[in-house]
Amino acid sequence: MRYRLTFFAGLALGYVLGTKAGRERYEQLKKSARQVAQNPAVRNTAESAAQQGRVYAGKAYHVVSEKVGDRMPDLVAERVRSLRARNANGSAGDDWGTSNT
């Protein structure tokens, strides 16, 4: 799925950059992309995908930390602790790749 999405994004970008239709077509495509991005269903899907990614990353961290143990670099361990502290303080989570709407 990721490769298909990347392919279509590259296809769209190539079309926009290579089109001979001019500014009108560019503005039309830009307006359509904005409408899709602002669609509540698309936004909800992106938010749920980001949340699911955070859940899987947390699970992966536990599996890796059990295997790696004390050999984990201090910078990585400190970053994870700081993110957990922010989440424990009622924050919605990190703000990497998610919108705050």
C-alpha positions as CSV (number, residue, x, y, z in Angstrom):
1,M,0.0,0.0,0.0
2,R,2.8,2.4,0.9
3,Y,4.5,1.8,-2.5
4,R,1.2,2.3,-4.3
5,L,0.6,5.6,-2.5
6,T,4.2,6.7,-3.2
7,F,3.7,5.9,-6.9
8,F,0.5,7.9,-7.2
9,A,2.0,10.8,-5.3
10,G,5.0,10.8,-7.7
11,L,2.7,10.4,-10.7
12,A,0.6,13.4,-9.6
13,L,3.7,15.5,-8.9
14,G,5.2,14.6,-12.3
15,Y,2.0,15.6,-14.0
16,V,1.8,18.9,-12.2
17,L,5.4,19.8,-12.9
18,G,5.3,18.5,-16.5
19,T,2.0,19.7,-17.6
20,K,1.6,22.1,-20.5
21,A,-1.9,23.2,-19.4
22,G,-0.6,26.2,-17.6
23,R,-1.5,28.0,-14.4
24,E,-5.3,27.4,-14.7
25,R,-4.8,23.6,-14.5
26,Y,-2.3,24.0,-11.7
27,E,-4.8,26.1,-9.7
28,Q,-7.6,23.6,-10.4
29,L,-5.4,20.7,-9.2
30,K,-4.3,22.6,-6.1
31,K,-7.9,23.4,-5.2
32,S,-8.9,19.7,-5.7
33,A,-6.0,18.6,-3.5
34,R,-7.0,21.1,-0.8
35,Q,-10.6,19.9,-0.8
36,V,-9.4,16.2,-0.5
37,A,-7.0,17.2,2.4
38,Q,-9.8,19.1,4.2
39,N,-12.3,16.3,3.8
40,P,-13.2,15.0,7.3
41,A,-13.1,11.4,6.3
42,V,-9.5,11.8,4.9
43,R,-8.4,13.7,8.0
44,N,-9.9,11.1,10.3
45,T,-8.2,8.3,8.4
46,A,-4.9,10.1,8.6
47,E,-5.3,10.7,12.3
48,S,-6.2,7.1,13.0
49,A,-3.3,5.9,10.9
50,A,-1.0,8.1,12.9
51,Q,-2.4,6.9,16.2
52,Q,-2.1,3.2,15.1
53,G,1.5,3.9,14.0
54,R,2.3,5.3,17.5
55,V,0.7,2.2,19.1
56,Y,2.8,-0.2,16.9
57,A,5.9,1.9,17.6
58,G,5.3,1.6,21.3
59,K,4.9,-2.2,21.0
60,A,8.1,-2.4,18.9
61,Y,9.9,-0.3,21.5
62,H,9.0,-2.8,24.2
63,V,10.2,-5.8,22.2
64,V,13.4,-4.1,21.2
65,S,14.2,-2.8,24.7
66,E,13.8,-6.3,26.1
67,K,16.3,-7.6,23.6
68,V,18.7,-4.7,23.7
69,G,18.4,-3.9,27.4
70,D,21.0,-1.5,28.8
71,R,22.8,-1.3,25.5
72,M,20.3,1.2,24.2
73,P,21.9,4.6,23.5
74,D,21.2,7.2,26.2
75,L,19.8,9.7,23.7
76,V,17.2,7.3,22.5
77,A,16.2,6.2,26.0
78,E,15.9,9.9,27.1
79,R,13.7,10.8,24.1
80,V,11.4,7.9,24.8
81,R,11.1,8.9,28.5
82,S,10.4,12.6,27.6
83,L,7.6,11.5,25.2
84,R,6.1,9.3,27.8
85,A,6.2,12.1,30.4
86,R,4.4,14.4,28.0
87,N,1.7,11.8,27.3
88,A,1.3,11.1,31.1
89,N,0.7,14.9,31.7
90,G,-2.4,14.8,29.6
91,S,-0.9,15.8,26.3
92,A,-2.5,14.2,23.2
93,G,0.9,12.8,22.2
94,D,3.7,13.9,20.1
95,D,3.0,16.3,17.3
96,W,5.0,14.5,14.7
97,G,3.0,14.2,11.5
98,T,-0.4,15.0,13.0
99,S,-2.6,18.0,12.8
100,N,-3.8,19.7,15.9
101,T,-7.4,20.2,14.7
